[in-house]
Amino acid sequence: MTVAMASPSARAVPLSLRLFGIALGFAVLGLVLRYLAFAVTVKDASILTFAEGMCRWDCGWYVRLAETGYDPFPVPTMINAGNWAFFPLFPLLIGALRFVTGLPTMPLASAVSVALSIGASMLAYPLLGRNIRAFTLFAAFLLCGPFSIYFTTFYTEVLFLFLTLAVFAALGQKRFLLAGLLAAALSATRIVGVFIVFAILVEVWRAHRAGGGTWRTFIPATLRRPDLVLAFALAPLGLFAYLTYLHLSIGDALAFNHVQRAWGRPLGLPPVFVWNALNAWPQSGFLPSSSQVSGLVTVIGYGLIGVMFWQRRFAMAIYSLICLTLPLFAGMASIVRFNAGLAPMILTLTELLARRSWLFWLALLLLAIGTCFGAVGWLTGYLALV
Amino acid sequence: MSDAVSPTPRLSRALALGAYLLSGLLIAWYLVTMWLMVHPQVSADYRAYYIDQTTTCMNQPVSGAYQFGTLVSFLPDGRDLQKTIRVCGWEGPAGDGMHAVGTSARLRFNPMERPASMALMLSMIAIRRDGVPAQTVSVSLDGEKLADLDVGSGAPSTFKLPIPAGVAVKPGPIEVLLDFPTAQQMGPTDPRTRWRSIKLQSAGLVAN
């Protein structure tokens, strides 16, 4: 039997329960594999220190945000890097849950992240053409893959991915107002989330064309639909709420952008950064340097966007193109994470890998093995993963 | 011919009006916020570092608490004493000193005891880089230029700079600004905030 074919006993189980079971299975397996990697890498590792131990790099900033909120100016610790660069929704959510439950931040954030990853997998199922093999790979990618650390610790990528899928699911059902509401949340999660408005625009245009509309009638027809007008007006709400907050607290609505200077990020052209990264050969050994890995992942990302265009998934393609290209103007830092957190990329990749049975099984195996390598790389400071 | 986007979910007149009204309010709010974006209400220090980017050294409100006559080590052993006088533009300490990062750095001294005749002591070493044997350090006190110093990379250089009497006796902290006009971009994509010039090994105020 293949995964794509259900047995009679499997048919008796409701589909949603089967999907949940698959995702939950990967959540447990991923947890075990990451713990094993943690145990062999970190001295004095224990279950009690696992959640905190996996919290590396920006995760620490999110923990502090959830616990103490945004920095005032001047920053009390007298550093230039105020935490205004981090968008509020996910740390706010964890902070609120922490307040209500009294649970420690990292175990709570990890549990919420795993729950959101399972939820994201469920949302992805219809977007994957109800292909259970693609779904299986998708769930494995989030919960039991080399990049599962982003989706199971405390990084904003998991909520970003969940909300992106929710917007596309709403658009798939032509529920534009709901898509606008979800987009508002997305724009409070990461700055690039606001560009989902272009995906909404593309889908509204397609609906307009399907109804026999033309270029000339598009704007009047859209303006005659109050639900569409409200959807577009709602989409950037999260971003503007954060801008207003920054103005009221710091005096600078663009503090999230201005503070980037303190991180010493370079400014330049994406093709130059990618080219330089691909040519950053390792000083010894045969394995690619972390810069080369970042460059390679970026090239694969653009390849997947090309596939989306070819598949005429224009909304996803345009959104992904913006989300991948904009951060590249500030160099290659975190570009692997940004790629891994872009839902349309993972949808496209897992669909491609699910086309052949042997490829599916190979990908599944590599994802499981990659979980350990990803976690060890994460814990030992492999820069491409940061 | 249909000119609609798609089959419209029929909203009641009141709901439709509400949706338009809410949209209008949101758009008005966005316009106000956009106006705020280009009219920040921030301090001069904030504006200089984050917005205008006219300095790489963000003036931090350290107290300047300092015991007159102490030479504060900027090696790892002097961490506690450094805290109250290092304002900005420093990173470390590394093994042989505190790296200056960017094109300027600041120190602040606010001693209780203030003799009329005192001097600023600085011990520095330039970074090592092929073709760059030395660094120039321009020292200013309270906005007035005091000296241009040449700092080599071979061995640490120590300087004793007399402080003008007017600066020494005035109330409030003594602000020391070090400018690095020959600071080097170390990597091809390094922004100015990461440029390197010297490492500070010790600093203090002594009797002249």
Interface residues (C-beta under 8 A of the other chain):
Chain A: F73 P74 M78 N80 K174 V204 A207 H208 A210 G211 G212 G213 T214 T217 F218 P220 A221 T222 R224 R225 P226 D227 L228 V229 L230 F232 A233 L234 P236 L237 F240 L243 T244 H247 I250 G251 D252 A253 L254 A255 H258 V259 R261 A262 G264 R265 P266 L267 G268 F273 N276 G331
Chain B: M1 S2 D3 A4 V5 S6 P7 T8 P9 L11 L15 A16 L17 A19 Y20 L22 S23 L26 I27 W29 Y30 T33 L36 M37 P40 Q41 V42 S43 Y46 Y49 Y50 I51 Q53 M58 Q60 P61 V62 C88 P188 T189 D190 P191 T193 R194
